[in-house]
Amino acid sequence: MKRHLLQGIIVGALFAIPITWIAASDAIAEGDALTIFSTGIFGLAAGLCIGGLIAANFAMLDLEEHEKVHAPARRPAEAHA
């Protein structure tokens, strides 16, 4: 699970960084410090939400793989009349 969770965090961060930068770069053109700060925070929040969803998908993938590996073996039952 550690591997998938780490991959999810990395992929989520790769999405969060450009979202934050795009949100802040629009405000940099205006030059107002409060606008740059607020849009940077908004972009960071949006990026973290999307990154968290991506990390959760990777964690769920690992959970599904873990359930398949550790599922109890089932034998078919024979029906006798």
N, C-alpha and C positions, 0 to 999 in steps of 0.2 A: 504494500500500500504506500510505502514511503516514496517509491519511485514514481508512481502515478501522481501522487499528491505534489511532489516536487516539480514534475513536468507541468502540472496544471497551474502551479504558482508562477512558473517561468513564462508559460504561454499567456497567462492572465496579465502579467506585468508587461509583456510585449504589446498587449492591446492597450493597457492603461497609459503607458508613456506617450504614444502618439495622440491619444484622445486628449490627454492633459495639454500637450504641446499645441495642438490645433486650437483648443479653446483659448489658451493664453495668447497665442500668436495673433488672433483676431483683435484682442484687446491691446496688444503692444502697439499696433498701428495708431490707436487713439492716444496712447501715452499717459493716461491717467492711472496713477498707482493703485487707487482703490478698485478701479475696473479690472486692471491686470490681476490683482490679488483675488478678487471675487470670482472672475472667470477661471482662474487657475484652480481655485478650490472646487468650483462646480465641475470642471473637467476632471479633476482628480477623483471626486466622488463618483462621477459617471464611469470613469475608467476602472475604479475599484469595484463597482457593482458588476460591470461586465467581466472583469478579471475574476471576481469571486464566483460568478456563474460558470465560467470556463473551468476553474479549479474544482468546483463541485461536480461538473461532468466527468472530469478525470477521476475524482474520488469514487463516483458511482460506478465507473467502468471497472476500477480496481475491485470494488465490492462485488460486482457481478462475476468477475473472474475468480475471486476468492470463493464465492459460493459454489461455482462449478467444480473447483478443485476439491473442496472439502464436503461435497454432497455425499450423503450416505449411499452406499451401493444398494440397489434394489434388485431383488430376484423376482422374476415373474412367478406368480402363484398358479399352480395347476388346479383346475377345478375338477373334483371328482363327484360323480352323481351318486 
